[in-house]
Amino acid sequence: MGFHFKVNRDDLFRAISAQQNITNKKGSLAILANVLIEVEQDQIVMTGTDLEIGLKQWIPAEVFTPGTLTLPSKKLFEITRESGSNGLHFLEQDNQWVEINAGSSLYRLAGMIADEFPQFPDYSEENMVSLESGIMVDLVEKTIFSIAQDKENMFTLTAAMLQKVKMDDQVFLKMVTSDGHRLTIMNKEIDASLDNLILHEKTLIPRRGVQEIRKFCENRNTFAFGVEEKQAVLKSDDSLLIIRLMEGDYPDFQGLLNILSKENSIQIDRIRFLEGLKRINLFTEDLFHAIKLDVSENKMLLTSQNADFGSAKDEFDVVYSGEKLSLGFNCRYFIETLQVMESDIITASINNQESPCMISSDDDIGFLSIIMPMKL
């Protein structure tokens, strides 16, 4: 006889929702589209994996009969989402069919035996430390937008680099992302107790892993975090997330930082700049989003041109007293950077006509963005 249990709809929905980005990835193994359901004494353990990211969750349940089976993740998500009942009854029947009773609705869902489901990775709690979710969320949200897409030639740029660094007797977690055209850095000071956290010299977390970390941190104040030889581990009271790390070299960005200076700096109202960029972007070409940025004494002029539709200009006041500058940039890069910043006034530093633009602010502590220029 198969499993039989009753579970709260909201508890199940919360868990199965978190599995969707992992289990709905197109893969060669059909069983990876399923979640493993292990029904134990007073809970069910739900596991999903795509062989690179694994998520295990513990859900309280009223258990009548224990058992193990895999069920289609997407269909289970849809059933739970649409259910008008506070609780769902699961009863496994012959040939891996499962009857799901949800109030006035009754479903029959085809499962698959668990024998072919991949083994969940082993991990050690020995070197794990307690980390505030807000620290990791800030690192991710301030940098994730500039991780390279999968088509990037240098595949390690499709990952975020996480480091632990010491500066002036203080310990920081640093996350660095780049797609080859821009570089984003975020530093967050951490408590001295996290000095036990062991990271590789360059810990590379794939883009999808970074996305899952952000989701894992939602509605949690703290979690246990550790990095092993080939995987990162995040653990809370009811969830366990394991991400396979990427191997390879990450570009040395320190040389770029060393040649940039803040001598030729422009003080800009962030919101006014962002509004202007969004308007100008309406008339950029879709592929490169190229704009021209002209800076003269206390003035900035943004211009764009589209072969099919026309052109746009936007001029506004800035604080600047250096030489005239005229450069081309990808407008979208500026927009995405300014959207994650919080300061009212930002500083844009541009050494010369062919120089990258370095963006920082006094209120966005630990944040730095570098955007490479374009030839127009």
Contacts in CASP RR format, 6 or more apart in sequence:
PFRMAT RR
TARGET T0000
AUTHOR 0000-0000-0000
METHOD contacts of the structure
MODEL  1
MGFHFKVNRDDLFRAISAQQNITNKKGSLAILANVLIEVEQDQIVMTGTD
LEIGLKQWIPAEVFTPGTLTLPSKKLFEITRESGSNGLHFLEQDNQWVEI
NAGSSLYRLAGMIADEFPQFPDYSEENMVSLESGIMVDLVEKTIFSIAQD
KENMFTLTAAMLQKVKMDDQVFLKMVTSDGHRLTIMNKEIDASLDNLILH
EKTLIPRRGVQEIRKFCENRNTFAFGVEEKQAVLKSDDSLLIIRLMEGDY
PDFQGLLNILSKENSIQIDRIRFLEGLKRINLFTEDLFHAIKLDVSENKM
LLTSQNADFGSAKDEFDVVYSGEKLSLGFNCRYFIETLQVMESDIITASI
NNQESPCMISSDDDIGFLSIIMPMKL
1 65 0 8 1.000
1 92 0 8 1.000
2 65 0 8 1.000
2 67 0 8 1.000
2 69 0 8 1.000
2 91 0 8 1.000
2 92 0 8 1.000
2 93 0 8 1.000
3 37 0 8 1.000
3 39 0 8 1.000
3 63 0 8 1.000
3 65 0 8 1.000
3 66 0 8 1.000
3 67 0 8 1.000
3 68 0 8 1.000
3 69 0 8 1.000
3 90 0 8 1.000
3 91 0 8 1.000
3 92 0 8 1.000
4 39 0 8 1.000
4 63 0 8 1.000
4 64 0 8 1.000
4 65 0 8 1.000
4 89 0 8 1.000
4 90 0 8 1.000
4 91 0 8 1.000
4 92 0 8 1.000
5 39 0 8 1.000
5 44 0 8 1.000
5 61 0 8 1.000
5 62 0 8 1.000
5 63 0 8 1.000
5 64 0 8 1.000
5 65 0 8 1.000
5 89 0 8 1.000
5 90 0 8 1.000
6 61 0 8 1.000
6 62 0 8 1.000
6 64 0 8 1.000
6 87 0 8 1.000
6 88 0 8 1.000
6 89 0 8 1.000
6 90 0 8 1.000
7 44 0 8 1.000
7 59 0 8 1.000
7 60 0 8 1.000
7 61 0 8 1.000
7 62 0 8 1.000
7 87 0 8 1.000
7 88 0 8 1.000
7 90 0 8 1.000
8 60 0 8 1.000
8 61 0 8 1.000
8 86 0 8 1.000
8 87 0 8 1.000
9 80 0 8 1.000
9 83 0 8 1.000
9 84 0 8 1.000
9 85 0 8 1.000
9 86 0 8 1.000
9 87 0 8 1.000
9 88 0 8 1.000
9 102 0 8 1.000
10 86 0 8 1.000
11 59 0 8 1.000
11 60 0 8 1.000
12 59 0 8 1.000
12 80 0 8 1.000
12 88 0 8 1.000
13 77 0 8 1.000
13 80 0 8 1.000
13 81 0 8 1.000
15 46 0 8 1.000
15 57 0 8 1.000
15 59 0 8 1.000
16 35 0 8 1.000
16 46 0 8 1.000
16 73 0 8 1.000
16 76 0 8 1.000
16 77 0 8 1.000
16 80 0 8 1.000
17 77 0 8 1.000
18 55 0 8 1.000
18 57 0 8 1.000
18 215 0 8 1.000
18 216 0 8 1.000
18 239 0 8 1.000
19 35 0 8 1.000
19 46 0 8 1.000
19 48 0 8 1.000
19 55 0 8 1.000
19 57 0 8 1.000
19 73 0 8 1.000
19 77 0 8 1.000
20 73 0 8 1.000
20 74 0 8 1.000
20 77 0 8 1.000
21 208 0 8 1.000
21 211 0 8 1.000
21 212 0 8 1.000
21 215 0 8 1.000
22 48 0 8 1.000
22 49 0 8 1.000
22 50 0 8 1.000
22 53 0 8 1.000
22 54 0 8 1.000
22 55 0 8 1.000
22 212 0 8 1.000
23 32 0 8 1.000
23 33 0 8 1.000
23 34 0 8 1.000
23 35 0 8 1.000
23 48 0 8 1.000
23 49 0 8 1.000
23 50 0 8 1.000
23 73 0 8 1.000
23 74 0 8 1.000
24 33 0 8 1.000
24 73 0 8 1.000
24 74 0 8 1.000
25 32 0 8 1.000
25 50 0 8 1.000
27 50 0 8 1.000
29 116 0 8 1.000
29 118 0 8 1.000
30 112 0 8 1.000
31 70 0 8 1.000
31 112 0 8 1.000
31 116 0 8 1.000
31 117 0 8 1.000
32 48 0 8 1.000
32 49 0 8 1.000
32 50 0 8 1.000
32 51 0 8 1.000
32 118 0 8 1.000
33 72 0 8 1.000
33 73 0 8 1.000
33 74 0 8 1.000
34 48 0 8 1.000
34 70 0 8 1.000
34 71 0 8 1.000
34 72 0 8 1.000
34 73 0 8 1.000
34 111 0 8 1.000
34 112 0 8 1.000
34 117 0 8 1.000
35 46 0 8 1.000
35 47 0 8 1.000
35 48 0 8 1.000
35 70 0 8 1.000
35 71 0 8 1.000
35 73 0 8 1.000
35 76 0 8 1.000
36 45 0 8 1.000
36 46 0 8 1.000
36 47 0 8 1.000
36 48 0 8 1.000
36 68 0 8 1.000
36 70 0 8 1.000
36 114 0 8 1.000
36 117 0 8 1.000
37 44 0 8 1.000
37 45 0 8 1.000
37 46 0 8 1.000
37 68 0 8 1.000
37 69 0 8 1.000
37 70 0 8 1.000
37 71 0 8 1.000
37 90 0 8 1.000
38 44 0 8 1.000
38 45 0 8 1.000
38 46 0 8 1.000
38 47 0 8 1.000
38 67 0 8 1.000
38 68 0 8 1.000
38 114 0 8 1.000
39 61 0 8 1.000
39 63 0 8 1.000
39 65 0 8 1.000
39 66 0 8 1.000
39 67 0 8 1.000
39 68 0 8 1.000
40 63 0 8 1.000
40 66 0 8 1.000
41 63 0 8 1.000
41 66 0 8 1.000
42 60 0 8 1.000
42 61 0 8 1.000
42 62 0 8 1.000
42 63 0 8 1.000
43 58 0 8 1.000
43 59 0 8 1.000
43 60 0 8 1.000
43 61 0 8 1.000
43 63 0 8 1.000
44 58 0 8 1.000
44 59 0 8 1.000
44 61 0 8 1.000
44 63 0 8 1.000
45 56 0 8 1.000
45 57 0 8 1.000
45 58 0 8 1.000
45 59 0 8 1.000
46 56 0 8 1.000
46 57 0 8 1.000
46 59 0 8 1.000
47 54 0 8 1.000
47 55 0 8 1.000
47 56 0 8 1.000
47 57 0 8 1.000
47 117 0 8 1.000
47 120 0 8 1.000
48 54 0 8 1.000
48 55 0 8 1.000
48 56 0 8 1.000
48 73 0 8 1.000
49 55 0 8 1.000
49 118 0 8 1.000
49 120 0 8 1.000
51 118 0 8 1.000
51 244 0 8 1.000
52 206 0 8 1.000
52 208 0 8 1.000
52 209 0 8 1.000
52 243 0 8 1.000
52 244 0 8 1.000
53 208 0 8 1.000
53 209 0 8 1.000
53 212 0 8 1.000
53 241 0 8 1.000
53 242 0 8 1.000
53 243 0 8 1.000
53 244 0 8 1.000
54 120 0 8 1.000
54 121 0 8 1.000
54 241 0 8 1.000
54 242 0 8 1.000
54 243 0 8 1.000
55 212 0 8 1.000
55 239 0 8 1.000
55 240 0 8 1.000
55 241 0 8 1.000
55 242 0 8 1.000
56 120 0 8 1.000
56 239 0 8 1.000
56 240 0 8 1.000
57 238 0 8 1.000
57 239 0 8 1.000
57 240 0 8 1.000
58 238 0 8 1.000
58 239 0 8 1.000
59 238 0 8 1.000
67 92 0 8 1.000
68 114 0 8 1.000
69 92 0 8 1.000
69 96 0 8 1.000
69 98 0 8 1.000
69 111 0 8 1.000
69 112 0 8 1.000
69 113 0 8 1.000
69 114 0 8 1.000
70 111 0 8 1.000
70 112 0 8 1.000
70 113 0 8 1.000
70 114 0 8 1.000
70 117 0 8 1.000
71 98 0 8 1.000
71 109 0 8 1.000
71 111 0 8 1.000
72 109 0 8 1.000
72 110 0 8 1.000
72 111 0 8 1.000
75 109 0 8 1.000
76 109 0 8 1.000
79 88 0 8 1.000
79 100 0 8 1.000
79 102 0 8 1.000
79 107 0 8 1.000
79 109 0 8 1.000
80 88 0 8 1.000
83 102 0 8 1.000
83 103 0 8 1.000
83 105 0 8 1.000
84 102 0 8 1.000
84 103 0 8 1.000
84 105 0 8 1.000
85 102 0 8 1.000
85 103 0 8 1.000
85 104 0 8 1.000
85 105 0 8 1.000
87 102 0 8 1.000
87 103 0 8 1.000
88 100 0 8 1.000
88 101 0 8 1.000
88 102 0 8 1.000
89 99 0 8 1.000
89 100 0 8 1.000
89 101 0 8 1.000
89 102 0 8 1.000
90 98 0 8 1.000
90 99 0 8 1.000
90 100 0 8 1.000
91 98 0 8 1.000
91 99 0 8 1.000
91 100 0 8 1.000
91 101 0 8 1.000
92 98 0 8 1.000
92 99 0 8 1.000
93 99 0 8 1.000
96 110 0 8 1.000
96 111 0 8 1.000
96 112 0 8 1.000
96 113 0 8 1.000
97 108 0 8 1.000
97 109 0 8 1.000
97 110 0 8 1.000
97 111 0 8 1.000
98 108 0 8 1.000
98 109 0 8 1.000
98 110 0 8 1.000
98 111 0 8 1.000
99 106 0 8 1.000
99 107 0 8 1.000
99 108 0 8 1.000
100 106 0 8 1.000
100 107 0 8 1.000
100 108 0 8 1.000
100 109 0 8 1.000
120 242 0 8 1.000
121 231 0 8 1.000
121 242 0 8 1.000
123 228 0 8 1.000
123 231 0 8 1.000
123 233 0 8 1.000
123 240 0 8 1.000
123 242 0 8 1.000
124 228 0 8 1.000
125 224 0 8 1.000
125 235 0 8 1.000
127 196 0 8 1.000
127 197 0 8 1.000
127 198 0 8 1.000
127 226 0 8 1.000
127 227 0 8 1.000
127 228 0 8 1.000
128 224 0 8 1.000
128 225 0 8 1.000
128 226 0 8 1.000
128 233 0 8 1.000
128 235 0 8 1.000
129 193 0 8 1.000
129 194 0 8 1.000
129 196 0 8 1.000
129 197 0 8 1.000
129 224 0 8 1.000
129 225 0 8 1.000
129 226 0 8 1.000
130 193 0 8 1.000
130 222 0 8 1.000
130 223 0 8 1.000
130 224 0 8 1.000
130 225 0 8 1.000
131 190 0 8 1.000
131 194 0 8 1.000
131 197 0 8 1.000
131 222 0 8 1.000
131 223 0 8 1.000
131 224 0 8 1.000
131 225 0 8 1.000
132 221 0 8 1.000
132 222 0 8 1.000
133 217 0 8 1.000
133 218 0 8 1.000
133 220 0 8 1.000
133 221 0 8 1.000
133 222 0 8 1.000
133 223 0 8 1.000
134 217 0 8 1.000
135 173 0 8 1.000
135 188 0 8 1.000
135 190 0 8 1.000
136 173 0 8 1.000
136 213 0 8 1.000
136 214 0 8 1.000
136 217 0 8 1.000
136 225 0 8 1.000
137 214 0 8 1.000
137 217 0 8 1.000
138 186 0 8 1.000
138 188 0 8 1.000
139 162 0 8 1.000
139 173 0 8 1.000
139 175 0 8 1.000
139 186 0 8 1.000
139 188 0 8 1.000
140 160 0 8 1.000
140 175 0 8 1.000
140 210 0 8 1.000
140 213 0 8 1.000
140 214 0 8 1.000
140 217 0 8 1.000
141 214 0 8 1.000
141 340 0 8 1.000
142 175 0 8 1.000
142 184 0 8 1.000
142 186 0 8 1.000
142 340 0 8 1.000
142 364 0 8 1.000
142 367 0 8 1.000
143 160 0 8 1.000
143 175 0 8 1.000
143 176 0 8 1.000
143 177 0 8 1.000
143 184 0 8 1.000
143 185 0 8 1.000
143 186 0 8 1.000
144 160 0 8 1.000
144 177 0 8 1.000
144 207 0 8 1.000
144 210 0 8 1.000
144 211 0 8 1.000
144 214 0 8 1.000
145 177 0 8 1.000
145 184 0 8 1.000
145 336 0 8 1.000
145 337 0 8 1.000
145 340 0 8 1.000
146 177 0 8 1.000
146 178 0 8 1.000
146 179 0 8 1.000
146 182 0 8 1.000
146 183 0 8 1.000
146 184 0 8 1.000
146 333 0 8 1.000
146 336 0 8 1.000
146 337 0 8 1.000
146 369 0 8 1.000
147 157 0 8 1.000
147 158 0 8 1.000
147 159 0 8 1.000
147 160 0 8 1.000
147 177 0 8 1.000
147 178 0 8 1.000
147 179 0 8 1.000
147 207 0 8 1.000
147 210 0 8 1.000
148 154 0 8 1.000
148 157 0 8 1.000
148 158 0 8 1.000
148 178 0 8 1.000
148 179 0 8 1.000
148 180 0 8 1.000
148 207 0 8 1.000
149 158 0 8 1.000
149 179 0 8 1.000
150 158 0 8 1.000
150 207 0 8 1.000
152 158 0 8 1.000
152 179 0 8 1.000
152 180 0 8 1.000
154 180 0 8 1.000
154 251 0 8 1.000
155 246 0 8 1.000
156 204 0 8 1.000
156 246 0 8 1.000
156 248 0 8 1.000
156 249 0 8 1.000
156 250 0 8 1.000
156 251 0 8 1.000
157 178 0 8 1.000
157 179 0 8 1.000
157 180 0 8 1.000
157 250 0 8 1.000
157 251 0 8 1.000
158 206 0 8 1.000
158 207 0 8 1.000
158 246 0 8 1.000
159 204 0 8 1.000
159 205 0 8 1.000
159 206 0 8 1.000
159 207 0 8 1.000
159 210 0 8 1.000
159 246 0 8 1.000
159 250 0 8 1.000
160 175 0 8 1.000
160 176 0 8 1.000
160 177 0 8 1.000
160 204 0 8 1.000
160 205 0 8 1.000
160 207 0 8 1.000
160 210 0 8 1.000
161 175 0 8 1.000
161 176 0 8 1.000
161 177 0 8 1.000
161 202 0 8 1.000
161 203 0 8 1.000
161 204 0 8 1.000
161 205 0 8 1.000
161 250 0 8 1.000
162 173 0 8 1.000
162 174 0 8 1.000
162 175 0 8 1.000
162 199 0 8 1.000
162 203 0 8 1.000
162 204 0 8 1.000
162 205 0 8 1.000
162 227 0 8 1.000
163 173 0 8 1.000
163 174 0 8 1.000
163 175 0 8 1.000
163 176 0 8 1.000
163 199 0 8 1.000
163 201 0 8 1.000
163 202 0 8 1.000
163 203 0 8 1.000
164 171 0 8 1.000
164 172 0 8 1.000
164 173 0 8 1.000
164 174 0 8 1.000
164 190 0 8 1.000
164 197 0 8 1.000
164 199 0 8 1.000
165 171 0 8 1.000
165 172 0 8 1.000
165 174 0 8 1.000
165 187 0 8 1.000
166 172 0 8 1.000
167 187 0 8 1.000
170 189 0 8 1.000
171 189 0 8 1.000
171 190 0 8 1.000
171 191 0 8 1.000
171 192 0 8 1.000
171 194 0 8 1.000
171 195 0 8 1.000
172 187 0 8 1.000
172 188 0 8 1.000
172 189 0 8 1.000
172 190 0 8 1.000
173 187 0 8 1.000
173 188 0 8 1.000
173 190 0 8 1.000
173 194 0 8 1.000
174 185 0 8 1.000
174 186 0 8 1.000
174 187 0 8 1.000
174 188 0 8 1.000
175 185 0 8 1.000
175 186 0 8 1.000
176 183 0 8 1.000
176 184 0 8 1.000
176 185 0 8 1.000
176 250 0 8 1.000
176 253 0 8 1.000
177 183 0 8 1.000
177 184 0 8 1.000
178 184 0 8 1.000
178 251 0 8 1.000
178 253 0 8 1.000
180 251 0 8 1.000
180 372 0 8 1.000
181 330 0 8 1.000
181 333 0 8 1.000
181 371 0 8 1.000
181 372 0 8 1.000
182 330 0 8 1.000
182 333 0 8 1.000
182 337 0 8 1.000
182 369 0 8 1.000
182 370 0 8 1.000
182 371 0 8 1.000
182 372 0 8 1.000
183 253 0 8 1.000
183 256 0 8 1.000
183 369 0 8 1.000
183 370 0 8 1.000
184 337 0 8 1.000
184 367 0 8 1.000
184 368 0 8 1.000
184 369 0 8 1.000
184 370 0 8 1.000
185 253 0 8 1.000
185 366 0 8 1.000
185 367 0 8 1.000
185 368 0 8 1.000
185 369 0 8 1.000
186 366 0 8 1.000
186 367 0 8 1.000
186 368 0 8 1.000
187 366 0 8 1.000
187 367 0 8 1.000
188 366 0 8 1.000
190 197 0 8 1.000
197 225 0 8 1.000
197 226 0 8 1.000
197 227 0 8 1.000
198 226 0 8 1.000
198 227 0 8 1.000
199 227 0 8 1.000
200 227 0 8 1.000
200 245 0 8 1.000
202 249 0 8 1.000
202 250 0 8 1.000
203 227 0 8 1.000
203 232 0 8 1.000
203 245 0 8 1.000
204 245 0 8 1.000
204 246 0 8 1.000
204 247 0 8 1.000
204 248 0 8 1.000
204 250 0 8 1.000
205 213 0 8 1.000
205 232 0 8 1.000
205 243 0 8 1.000
205 245 0 8 1.000
205 246 0 8 1.000
206 243 0 8 1.000
206 244 0 8 1.000
206 245 0 8 1.000
206 246 0 8 1.000
209 243 0 8 1.000
212 241 0 8 1.000
212 243 0 8 1.000
213 232 0 8 1.000
213 234 0 8 1.000
213 241 0 8 1.000
213 243 0 8 1.000
216 223 0 8 1.000
216 234 0 8 1.000
216 236 0 8 1.000
216 239 0 8 1.000
216 241 0 8 1.000
217 223 0 8 1.000
220 236 0 8 1.000
223 234 0 8 1.000
223 235 0 8 1.000
223 236 0 8 1.000
224 233 0 8 1.000
224 234 0 8 1.000
224 235 0 8 1.000
224 236 0 8 1.000
225 232 0 8 1.000
225 233 0 8 1.000
225 234 0 8 1.000
225 235 0 8 1.000
226 232 0 8 1.000
226 233 0 8 1.000
226 234 0 8 1.000
227 233 0 8 1.000
227 245 0 8 1.000
230 244 0 8 1.000
230 245 0 8 1.000
230 247 0 8 1.000
231 242 0 8 1.000
231 243 0 8 1.000
231 244 0 8 1.000
231 245 0 8 1.000
232 242 0 8 1.000
232 243 0 8 1.000
232 245 0 8 1.000
233 240 0 8 1.000
233 241 0 8 1.000
233 242 0 8 1.000
233 243 0 8 1.000
234 240 0 8 1.000
234 241 0 8 1.000
234 242 0 8 1.000
234 243 0 8 1.000
235 241 0 8 1.000
256 356 0 8 1.000
256 370 0 8 1.000
257 370 0 8 1.000
259 351 0 8 1.000
260 349 0 8 1.000
260 351 0 8 1.000
260 355 0 8 1.000
260 356 0 8 1.000
260 358 0 8 1.000
260 370 0 8 1.000
261 349 0 8 1.000
261 351 0 8 1.000
262 347 0 8 1.000
262 349 0 8 1.000
262 358 0 8 1.000
262 360 0 8 1.000
263 349 0 8 1.000
263 351 0 8 1.000
264 322 0 8 1.000
264 323 0 8 1.000
264 325 0 8 1.000
264 349 0 8 1.000
264 350 0 8 1.000
264 351 0 8 1.000
264 352 0 8 1.000
265 320 0 8 1.000
265 347 0 8 1.000
265 348 0 8 1.000
265 349 0 8 1.000
266 295 0 8 1.000
266 300 0 8 1.000
266 318 0 8 1.000
266 319 0 8 1.000
266 320 0 8 1.000
266 347 0 8 1.000
266 348 0 8 1.000
266 349 0 8 1.000
266 350 0 8 1.000
267 318 0 8 1.000
267 319 0 8 1.000
267 320 0 8 1.000
267 345 0 8 1.000
267 346 0 8 1.000
267 347 0 8 1.000
268 300 0 8 1.000
268 318 0 8 1.000
268 319 0 8 1.000
268 345 0 8 1.000
268 346 0 8 1.000
268 347 0 8 1.000
268 348 0 8 1.000
269 316 0 8 1.000
269 318 0 8 1.000
269 344 0 8 1.000
269 345 0 8 1.000
270 338 0 8 1.000
270 341 0 8 1.000
270 343 0 8 1.000
270 344 0 8 1.000
270 345 0 8 1.000
270 346 0 8 1.000
270 361 0 8 1.000
271 344 0 8 1.000
272 316 0 8 1.000
273 300 0 8 1.000
273 316 0 8 1.000
273 334 0 8 1.000
273 338 0 8 1.000
273 346 0 8 1.000
274 335 0 8 1.000
274 338 0 8 1.000
274 339 0 8 1.000
276 302 0 8 1.000
276 314 0 8 1.000
276 316 0 8 1.000
277 291 0 8 1.000
277 302 0 8 1.000
277 331 0 8 1.000
277 334 0 8 1.000
277 335 0 8 1.000
277 338 0 8 1.000
278 335 0 8 1.000
279 312 0 8 1.000
279 314 0 8 1.000
280 291 0 8 1.000
280 302 0 8 1.000
280 303 0 8 1.000
280 304 0 8 1.000
280 312 0 8 1.000
280 313 0 8 1.000
280 314 0 8 1.000
280 331 0 8 1.000
281 289 0 8 1.000
281 291 0 8 1.000
281 304 0 8 1.000
281 331 0 8 1.000
281 332 0 8 1.000
281 335 0 8 1.000
282 304 0 8 1.000
282 312 0 8 1.000
283 304 0 8 1.000
283 305 0 8 1.000
283 306 0 8 1.000
283 309 0 8 1.000
283 310 0 8 1.000
283 311 0 8 1.000
283 312 0 8 1.000
284 290 0 8 1.000
284 291 0 8 1.000
284 304 0 8 1.000
284 305 0 8 1.000
284 306 0 8 1.000
284 331 0 8 1.000
285 306 0 8 1.000
285 307 0 8 1.000
288 330 0 8 1.000
288 374 0 8 1.000
289 330 0 8 1.000
289 331 0 8 1.000
289 332 0 8 1.000
289 333 0 8 1.000
290 304 0 8 1.000
290 328 0 8 1.000
290 329 0 8 1.000
290 330 0 8 1.000
290 331 0 8 1.000
290 374 0 8 1.000
290 376 0 8 1.000
291 302 0 8 1.000
291 303 0 8 1.000
291 304 0 8 1.000
291 328 0 8 1.000
291 329 0 8 1.000
291 330 0 8 1.000
291 331 0 8 1.000
292 302 0 8 1.000
292 303 0 8 1.000
292 304 0 8 1.000
292 326 0 8 1.000
292 327 0 8 1.000
292 328 0 8 1.000
292 376 0 8 1.000
293 300 0 8 1.000
293 301 0 8 1.000
293 302 0 8 1.000
293 325 0 8 1.000
293 326 0 8 1.000
293 327 0 8 1.000
293 328 0 8 1.000
293 329 0 8 1.000
294 300 0 8 1.000
294 301 0 8 1.000
294 303 0 8 1.000
294 324 0 8 1.000
294 325 0 8 1.000
294 326 0 8 1.000
295 301 0 8 1.000
295 318 0 8 1.000
295 320 0 8 1.000
295 324 0 8 1.000
295 325 0 8 1.000
295 326 0 8 1.000
295 350 0 8 1.000
296 320 0 8 1.000
296 324 0 8 1.000
297 320 0 8 1.000
297 321 0 8 1.000
297 322 0 8 1.000
298 317 0 8 1.000
298 318 0 8 1.000
298 319 0 8 1.000
298 320 0 8 1.000
298 321 0 8 1.000
299 315 0 8 1.000
299 316 0 8 1.000
299 317 0 8 1.000
299 318 0 8 1.000
299 320 0 8 1.000
300 315 0 8 1.000
300 316 0 8 1.000
300 317 0 8 1.000
300 318 0 8 1.000
300 320 0 8 1.000
301 313 0 8 1.000
301 314 0 8 1.000
301 315 0 8 1.000
302 313 0 8 1.000
302 314 0 8 1.000
302 315 0 8 1.000
303 311 0 8 1.000
303 312 0 8 1.000
303 313 0 8 1.000
303 314 0 8 1.000
304 311 0 8 1.000
304 312 0 8 1.000
304 331 0 8 1.000
305 311 0 8 1.000
305 312 0 8 1.000
325 350 0 8 1.000
325 352 0 8 1.000
325 353 0 8 1.000
326 353 0 8 1.000
327 350 0 8 1.000
327 353 0 8 1.000
327 354 0 8 1.000
327 355 0 8 1.000
327 357 0 8 1.000
327 373 0 8 1.000
328 373 0 8 1.000
328 374 0 8 1.000
328 375 0 8 1.000
328 376 0 8 1.000
329 357 0 8 1.000
329 371 0 8 1.000
329 373 0 8 1.000
329 374 0 8 1.000
330 371 0 8 1.000
330 374 0 8 1.000
333 371 0 8 1.000
334 359 0 8 1.000
334 371 0 8 1.000
337 359 0 8 1.000
337 369 0 8 1.000
337 371 0 8 1.000
338 346 0 8 1.000
338 359 0 8 1.000
340 367 0 8 1.000
341 359 0 8 1.000
341 361 0 8 1.000
341 364 0 8 1.000
341 367 0 8 1.000
342 361 0 8 1.000
342 363 0 8 1.000
342 364 0 8 1.000
343 361 0 8 1.000
343 362 0 8 1.000
343 363 0 8 1.000
343 364 0 8 1.000
344 363 0 8 1.000
345 361 0 8 1.000
345 362 0 8 1.000
346 359 0 8 1.000
346 360 0 8 1.000
346 361 0 8 1.000
346 364 0 8 1.000
347 359 0 8 1.000
347 360 0 8 1.000
347 361 0 8 1.000
348 357 0 8 1.000
348 358 0 8 1.000
348 359 0 8 1.000
349 357 0 8 1.000
349 358 0 8 1.000
349 359 0 8 1.000
349 360 0 8 1.000
350 356 0 8 1.000
350 357 0 8 1.000
350 358 0 8 1.000
354 373 0 8 1.000
355 373 0 8 1.000
356 370 0 8 1.000
356 371 0 8 1.000
356 372 0 8 1.000
356 373 0 8 1.000
357 370 0 8 1.000
357 371 0 8 1.000
357 373 0 8 1.000
358 368 0 8 1.000
358 369 0 8 1.000
358 370 0 8 1.000
359 368 0 8 1.000
359 369 0 8 1.000
359 370 0 8 1.000
359 371 0 8 1.000
360 367 0 8 1.000
360 368 0 8 1.000
360 369 0 8 1.000
361 367 0 8 1.000
END
